[in-house]
Amino acid sequence: MKNYWILKLNKLLFILIVFPFALNPAFSLSASQRHPYPKGVFNAPMKLPPSFSGSFGEIRGNHFHSGLDYRTNQREGYPVYAVADGYVSRLRVQLGGFGNALYVTHPNGFTSVYAHLQRFSPKISQLVSFYQRKMESFAVDFPASSLEIPVKKGDLIAWSGNSGSSGGPHLHYEIRDTKTEEVINPALFGLPVNDPIEPSITALYMYRLNGQPFNEDTPKQYFEVKGSDGIYHLSGSPVINFSGDVGFGITTFDRQAAGNKNGIYSIELMLDSQVVFFFENDRFSFANTRASNAHIDYPSYLLYGKTIQKAFVEPGNPLNNYKTLVNSGIINLKDDSIHKLKFSVEDIAGNRSILRFEIKYNSKANLSNRKQSSGVKTFKYNEQNIFNTDDIKVVIPKGALYNDMVFTYSKRVFTTGYSDYHQIHNRLTPLHTPYSVSIRAKPALTSQLQNKSLIVNSRGSSQGGTYENGFVRASVSSFDTFHITTDTVAPYVKPINLFNGKTLKGLQKLQLKVWDNLSGIASFKGYIDGQWVLMEYDPKSRTMWHVLDKGLSSGKHVFELKIVDNKQNTKNYKATFIK
Ligand SMILES: [Zn+2]
């Protein structure tokens, strides 16, 4: 009887609450309610109180964050549980990236991913060790069948850690669409989020586009934003004068209960009563994640470290997260009235902040001269673009540019080098995919050095490369100044607790520092008495180690380590030790 009345009441509440808002679906329901993902089928992956040091879709360097980062009290070793029934479908030990990661495929079409783990559960660990031994490699990435490791909701599968390119202990947790591998905001599955605080809006920018592609020369005007508790306004409440095409952008972040600056869930821009821009962080594909650079004002990000989210979209931006878009979010009005603009920013818990301001057409506004772009060639975003001289070949594939651009190029002679310095456009223009650069080599690059040659950027970091018919060609991901250099230096090895002939009484592992100066470490193998042994490696701390087998006999043993860099420079390290 009691249940019956609760059902009735729920139905009534549903009608009362949901129906009046159904006409304006964008905001009246929380994001989790709007999306059809199954609710409550996935548990949280940890038993710690849910507190996040990173949110889904948060803008990071060159990508949107693909999961939720669970805080783990700055410590490693908290249990990680399967969020639902399924089976372990992929196991990965990666140098950098996700470090130790495991994937669980669920029968409902979704896969959960757990990354930066310290270690796997014993059964999973056994399978990984078996594979590492078989491949004679620390880094492995392999699928597991549904029969090998079935899991039940709540099974302990691993312990949280800091492996891979993690900047501190935490659990990186994802939900993916099993078929497409697109990542989906885990909060849309009804995961509890403790967040009573509205997002903050900290600045407004107006971009004077005037029919030209957005780039670092686009004039922009800053407006100070004031307010709190979800209500924001421009300092001094000015009516903004404008003419021609303008776009807007804001800086915004979300403070969840824990207090750090996380990403927001959605941004809406309304012009009078019309939504002209609506962006939401519901899901994205890894193929599109780099377009975070097109979503933001990338020049401001690189030059000033400011993450301004634009409310207008460039034509080559492939993201599917712009759910409403009128005229690409660009505003162009010529009447005499004052128009109202309203930014609404929502976090994943449904807390919303509003910034209202007014604009008015004024033919005299926006007349500040935009620097006239000058360059050697206009590149179209929707075509393949090629630039050739006697010294250089640049091939930018279709889909690499977010917008049309006036390409610039210059050369600086480097008399004693392997090549001149080639400035290929500038780093403030982001690219969606890599492109190919071929640089003519000088006679200093003798035939013995050709297979040691590579291309470096202005910061001296290796872009790789191969020698072909007088040129060195590499695939690069940014515009920059490039030249050819060589890597003839083998990787470095510095033992930490290993010295020739040392007695290792009580020691459990052999430890060394290992790094490479330029092209990077391509492979490493360790041997004890000629038998392959597992060497584990953490590139960010340059630490390599081997956990000694408890069954290793006492007496004298020979340890050998062979490390090869990407230009086949090889370091062989050898030491004897006594156990
Ligand atoms: Zn993460």
Boltz pocket constraint, residues with backbone or C-beta under 6 A from the ligand:
constraints:
  - pocket:
      binder: B
      contacts: [[A, 54], [A, 65], [A, 66], [A, 67], [A, 68], [A, 69], [A, 171], [A, 172], [A, 173]]
      max_distance: 6.0
